[in-house]
Amino acid sequence: MNIHHQSPKTSPRIVCIGMPVRDLIFRVPEVPARGQKEYASEFVEVAGGNSPNAAISISRLGGRVLLTGPIGGLLAASNAIIDDQFRSEGIDTSGLVVVDGVVTPISSVLIDPSGERTIATFRDPKLWTVTLPPLDTLLADCDAILIESRCAEFGTDVCAEAHRRGIPVVIDGDRIMSMREGLLQVASHIIFSTEALRATAGESDDIAALRRLAQVTPAFLGVTSGARGVEWLDERGEPKHMPAFPVHTVDTLGAGDAFHGAFTLAVAEGQPLEQAMRFASATAALKCTRFGGAFGSPERAEVDTLLASSTVALPA
């Protein structure tokens, strides 16, 4: 595991709202068919989850991170491992809240030779009953918020207050959202996965889906599509596309999270939106070249080197 030295106090402070997960990651020659067995060539157990993964990327890229959200009260030994792993990355875990009598979410992840991941996850519904720390505790010295869309039930109040204070709120749209969801109104930026975007908007085309979402939210809207790159709507509502950085893919687990983390940090740093998208794309691409989920996320110098040497340019 990479040991990240905590960044200077002058670097942006990001609050990540999400659910830590125990990721059990297996590298397999192929994903077994129903009723079949397969032997893994490699295994690792690491801390995971969308916003927690993004927190690792943010910290490695030079940001300061406070992680908040629910964690189970059962299997205390595994919780200590999760906490140790996040702390070793320079992440402040004081915002995590134990939900008694609930197991911490767990995922079984199969990585095939192409680097694609197949995931089965269990999250206890009781996790959504969590009450986060006080608003002033979370938002003190806060430069941006990153929240998983699944955390709207307990995280919207924090985001609404951040919006009121002029703090950017970035949503990781990884699941279907209601078009009437309050989180859409307080977000400054929303980056969806293709599946979640189309399901939310009820459209089969990404650009059509983005345009429909633009009718109900003032936020900047974008969508990640893996190897196909990223698309978004500019300030005039016109579509923009940026191809993915060409890399040898080993493990895609956590790549979208790395994108969201890097994008949020770039927004907090005041990078122009197109540069922020390129910075995030480069971060996600480098993460794909390494096995181990988010713990394959790159350091800032690696991203800067890729950006300086790559022919992937900003869209015209």
C-alpha positions as semicolon CSV with decimal commas, in nm:
position;residue;x (nm);y (nm);z (nm)
1;M;0,000;0,000;0,000
2;N;0,122;0,349;-0,084
3;I;0,186;0,566;0,223
4;H;0,077;0,922;0,151
5;H;0,224;1,208;0,351
6;Q;-0,042;1,457;0,452
7;S;-0,055;1,759;0,226
8;P;0,017;2,116;0,334
9;K;-0,249;2,304;0,529
10;T;-0,290;2,543;0,235
11;S;-0,424;2,267;0,009
12;P;-0,802;2,242;-0,044
13;R;-1,006;2,054;0,216
14;I;-1,268;1,820;0,068
15;V;-1,549;1,657;0,265
16;C;-1,635;1,316;0,117
17;I;-1,977;1,178;0,212
18;G;-2,008;0,806;0,150
19;M;-2,014;0,451;0,280
20;P;-1,689;0,261;0,345
21;V;-1,693;-0,092;0,205
22;R;-1,479;-0,403;0,263
23;D;-1,362;-0,491;-0,090
24;L;-1,258;-0,854;-0,139
25;I;-1,082;-0,843;-0,476
26;F;-1,001;-1,155;-0,680
27;R;-0,806;-1,163;-1,006
28;V;-0,951;-1,446;-1,217
29;P;-0,875;-1,588;-1,565
30;E;-1,246;-1,544;-1,644
31;V;-1,569;-1,471;-1,459
32;P;-1,724;-1,812;-1,387
33;A;-2,056;-1,905;-1,544
34;R;-2,357;-1,980;-1,326
35;G;-2,291;-2,284;-1,109
36;Q;-1,922;-2,298;-1,203
37;K;-1,600;-2,246;-1,004
38;E;-1,292;-2,044;-1,085
39;Y;-0,958;-2,016;-0,909
40;A;-0,815;-1,670;-0,844
41;S;-0,452;-1,593;-0,924
42;E;-0,439;-1,297;-0,686
43;F;-0,638;-1,167;-0,389
44;V;-0,640;-0,854;-0,178
45;E;-0,876;-0,713;0,084
46;V;-0,888;-0,334;0,095
47;A;-1,111;-0,051;0,210
48;G;-1,342;0,068;-0,066
49;G;-1,665;0,247;-0,150
50;N;-1,728;0,528;-0,398
51;S;-1,653;0,841;-0,194
52;P;-1,396;0,662;0,025
53;N;-1,212;0,555;-0,291
54;A;-1,231;0,911;-0,419
55;A;-1,090;1,029;-0,086
56;I;-0,778;0,819;-0,147
57;S;-0,728;0,980;-0,487
58;I;-0,782;1,330;-0,347
59;S;-0,525;1,274;-0,074
60;R;-0,266;1,131;-0,312
61;L;-0,321;1,427;-0,545
62;G;-0,247;1,673;-0,265
63;G;-0,585;1,752;-0,111
64;R;-0,693;1,730;0,252
65;V;-0,988;1,501;0,315
66;L;-1,249;1,449;0,583
67;L;-1,446;1,128;0,528
68;T;-1,794;1,108;0,677
69;G;-2,075;0,854;0,656
70;P;-2,198;0,534;0,820
71;I;-1,987;0,234;0,907
72;G;-2,117;-0,088;1,063
73;G;-2,075;-0,172;1,428
74;L;-2,026;-0,546;1,376
75;L;-1,695;-0,707;1,280
76;A;-1,502;-0,440;1,469
77;A;-1,169;-0,592;1,365
78;S;-1,241;-0,528;0,997
79;N;-1,349;-0,172;1,079
80;A;-1,014;-0,111;1,246
81;I;-0,837;-0,233;0,931
82;I;-1,049;-0,002;0,715
83;D;-0,976;0,292;0,944
84;D;-0,603;0,215;0,947
85;Q;-0,591;0,198;0,567
86;F;-0,764;0,533;0,525
87;R;-0,549;0,698;0,792
88;S;-0,233;0,565;0,626
89;E;-0,340;0,768;0,322
90;G;-0,364;1,088;0,527
91;I;-0,746;1,083;0,540
92;D;-0,930;1,220;0,844
93;T;-1,182;0,950;0,945
94;S;-1,322;1,134;1,247
95;G;-1,644;1,195;1,056
96;L;-1,732;0,825;1,026
97;V;-2,034;0,727;1,238
98;V;-2,083;0,374;1,374
99;V;-2,431;0,230;1,318
100;D;-2,475;-0,030;1,593
101;G;-2,590;-0,381;1,507
102;V;-2,511;-0,340;1,138
103;V;-2,233;-0,503;0,938
104;T;-2,006;-0,275;0,735
105;P;-2,090;-0,304;0,362
106;I;-1,895;-0,575;0,182
107;S;-1,820;-0,638;-0,186
108;S;-1,690;-0,942;-0,369
109;V;-1,504;-0,817;-0,676
110;L;-1,384;-1,030;-0,969
111;I;-1,125;-0,874;-1,203
112;D;-1,092;-1,047;-1,542
113;P;-0,786;-1,032;-1,775
114;S;-0,925;-0,724;-1,954
115;G;-0,932;-0,538;-1,621
116;E;-1,312;-0,525;-1,612
117;R;-1,471;-0,577;-1,272
118;T;-1,780;-0,776;-1,173
119;I;-1,918;-0,685;-0,830
120;A;-2,166;-0,818;-0,576
121;T;-2,226;-0,581;-0,282
122;F;-2,427;-0,598;0,039
123;R;-2,532;-0,278;0,221
124;D;-2,765;-0,308;0,519
125;P;-3,067;-0,072;0,483
126;K;-3,013;0,040;0,844
127;L;-2,704;0,231;0,732
128;W;-2,932;0,501;0,590
129;T;-3,055;0,583;0,942
130;V;-2,723;0,748;1,029
131;T;-2,701;1,105;1,157
132;L;-2,385;1,279;1,037
133;P;-2,173;1,509;1,259
134;P;-2,292;1,872;1,303
135;L;-2,292;2,095;0,994
136;D;-2,042;2,342;1,135
137;T;-1,801;2,057;1,213
138;L;-1,820;1,923;0,859
139;L;-1,815;2,256;0,677
140;A;-1,544;2,432;0,875
141;D;-1,258;2,512;0,635
142;C;-1,441;2,314;0,364
143;D;-1,356;2,396;0,000
144;A;-1,581;2,137;-0,169
145;I;-1,807;1,841;-0,098
146;L;-1,818;1,511;-0,284
147;I;-2,122;1,292;-0,216
148;E;-2,239;0,957;-0,350
149;S;-2,589;0,988;-0,494
150;R;-2,697;0,692;-0,277
151;C;-2,627;0,903;0,033
152;A;-2,888;1,169;-0,044
153;E;-3,116;1,055;0,240
154;F;-2,870;1,157;0,512
155;G;-2,638;1,392;0,321
156;T;-2,869;1,639;0,147
157;D;-2,891;1,875;0,448
158;V;-2,512;1,910;0,455
159;C;-2,504;1,976;0,081
160;A;-2,786;2,230;0,105
161;E;-2,598;2,426;0,369
162;A;-2,277;2,404;0,166
163;H;-2,469;2,537;-0,135
164;R;-2,602;2,824;0,078
165;R;-2,243;2,908;0,180
166;G;-2,119;2,899;-0,180
167;I;-1,920;2,576;-0,137
168;P;-1,910;2,352;-0,449
169;V;-2,110;2,030;-0,418
170;V;-2,008;1,747;-0,655
171;I;-2,237;1,445;-0,691
172;D;-2,110;1,103;-0,796
173;G;-2,418;0,985;-0,988
174;D;-2,359;0,611;-0,959
175;R;-2,723;0,503;-0,923
176;I;-3,064;0,611;-1,048
177;M;-3,188;0,937;-0,898
178;S;-3,536;1,086;-0,883
179;M;-3,579;1,384;-1,115
180;R;-3,739;1,557;-0,814
181;E;-3,459;1,475;-0,573
182;G;-3,350;1,769;-0,360
183;L;-2,983;1,689;-0,409
184;L;-3,017;1,791;-0,775
185;Q;-3,105;2,146;-0,670
186;V;-2,808;2,203;-0,440
187;A;-2,537;2,044;-0,655
188;S;-2,287;2,254;-0,844
189;H;-2,155;1,960;-1,049
190;I;-2,294;1,613;-1,124
191;I;-2,090;1,346;-1,302
192;F;-2,292;1,033;-1,380
193;S;-2,203;0,687;-1,498
194;T;-2,374;0,607;-1,828
195;E;-2,609;0,351;-1,672
196;A;-2,719;0,581;-1,389
197;L;-2,761;0,880;-1,621
198;R;-2,983;0,697;-1,869
199;A;-3,189;0,538;-1,594
200;T;-3,237;0,872;-1,418
201;A;-3,337;1,064;-1,731
202;G;-3,528;0,781;-1,899
203;E;-3,325;0,824;-2,217
204;S;-3,117;0,579;-2,419
205;D;-2,866;0,840;-2,539
206;D;-2,618;1,016;-2,311
207;I;-2,648;1,364;-2,463
208;A;-3,027;1,347;-2,467
209;A;-3,014;1,237;-2,104
210;L;-2,784;1,522;-2,005
211;R;-3,010;1,773;-2,177
212;R;-3,315;1,637;-1,999
213;L;-3,137;1,661;-1,663
214;A;-3,039;2,020;-1,748
215;Q;-3,409;2,106;-1,738
216;V;-3,434;2,020;-1,367
217;T;-3,093;2,115;-1,222
218;P;-2,864;2,417;-1,263
219;A;-2,556;2,198;-1,205
220;F;-2,275;2,131;-1,449
221;L;-2,358;1,791;-1,600
222;G;-2,122;1,523;-1,730
223;V;-2,102;1,149;-1,784
224;T;-1,814;0,902;-1,778
225;S;-1,817;0,610;-2,021
226;G;-1,501;0,415;-1,943
227;A;-1,283;0,363;-2,248
228;R;-1,517;0,584;-2,454
229;G;-1,414;0,887;-2,252
230;V;-1,629;1,162;-2,101
231;E;-1,903;1,391;-2,227
232;W;-2,057;1,703;-2,076
233;L;-2,266;2,009;-2,157
234;D;-2,087;2,343;-2,177
235;E;-2,226;2,674;-2,050
236;R;-2,436;2,707;-2,368
237;G;-2,576;2,356;-2,332
238;E;-2,365;2,224;-2,619
239;P;-2,213;1,875;-2,589
240;K;-1,840;1,829;-2,543
241;H;-1,646;1,503;-2,568
242;M;-1,299;1,407;-2,448
243;P;-1,151;1,067;-2,536
244;A;-1,004;0,849;-2,264
245;F;-0,628;0,840;-2,219
246;P;-0,498;0,525;-2,390
247;V;-0,347;0,292;-2,128
248;H;-0,299;-0,080;-2,069
249;T;-0,592;-0,164;-1,843
250;V;-0,528;-0,399;-1,552
251;D;-0,803;-0,314;-1,302
252;T;-1,097;-0,076;-1,355
253;L;-1,220;-0,101;-0,993
254;G;-1,220;0,249;-0,845
255;A;-1,147;0,427;-1,174
256;G;-1,474;0,620;-1,171
257;D;-1,415;0,709;-0,808
258;A;-1,065;0,833;-0,891
259;F;-1,222;1,049;-1,162
260;H;-1,471;1,201;-0,918
261;G;-1,205;1,264;-0,656
262;A;-0,967;1,431;-0,899
263;F;-1,247;1,636;-1,052
264;T;-1,365;1,759;-0,712
265;L;-1,012;1,858;-0,612
266;A;-0,965;2,039;-0,943
267;V;-1,289;2,231;-0,887
268;A;-1,173;2,325;-0,536
269;E;-0,841;2,442;-0,681
270;G;-1,026;2,664;-0,927
271;Q;-0,917;2,481;-1,242
272;P;-1,124;2,565;-1,554
273;L;-1,388;2,295;-1,613
274;E;-1,231;2,148;-1,926
275;Q;-0,892;2,125;-1,757
276;A;-1,060;1,968;-1,456
277;M;-1,215;1,702;-1,680
278;R;-0,877;1,630;-1,840
279;F;-0,706;1,613;-1,500
280;A;-0,973;1,371;-1,375
281;S;-0,953;1,157;-1,690
282;A;-0,576;1,124;-1,658
283;T;-0,610;1,023;-1,292
284;A;-0,868;0,756;-1,374
285;A;-0,658;0,622;-1,662
286;L;-0,350;0,577;-1,444
287;K;-0,556;0,404;-1,177
288;C;-0,667;0,148;-1,440
289;T;-0,306;0,041;-1,495
290;R;-0,275;-0,102;-1,141
291;F;-0,440;-0,385;-0,949
292;G;-0,590;-0,321;-0,607
293;G;-0,889;-0,090;-0,644
294;A;-0,842;0,267;-0,521
295;F;-0,504;0,179;-0,374
296;G;-0,380;0,181;-0,732
297;S;-0,454;0,554;-0,754
298;P;-0,167;0,772;-0,877
299;E;0,026;1,051;-0,707
300;R;0,005;1,409;-0,837
301;A;0,344;1,399;-1,010
302;E;0,240;1,094;-1,214
303;V;-0,076;1,268;-1,333
304;D;0,117;1,583;-1,423
305;T;0,363;1,375;-1,624
306;L;0,085;1,202;-1,819
307;L;-0,088;1,533;-1,888
308;A;0,236;1,686;-2,013
309;S;0,322;1,394;-2,242
310;S;-0,020;1,293;-2,372
311;T;-0,171;1,385;-2,708
312;V;-0,521;1,377;-2,557
313;A;-0,612;1,743;-2,590
314;L;-0,888;1,965;-2,460
315;P;-1,195;1,967;-2,687
316;A;-1,223;2,251;-2,935
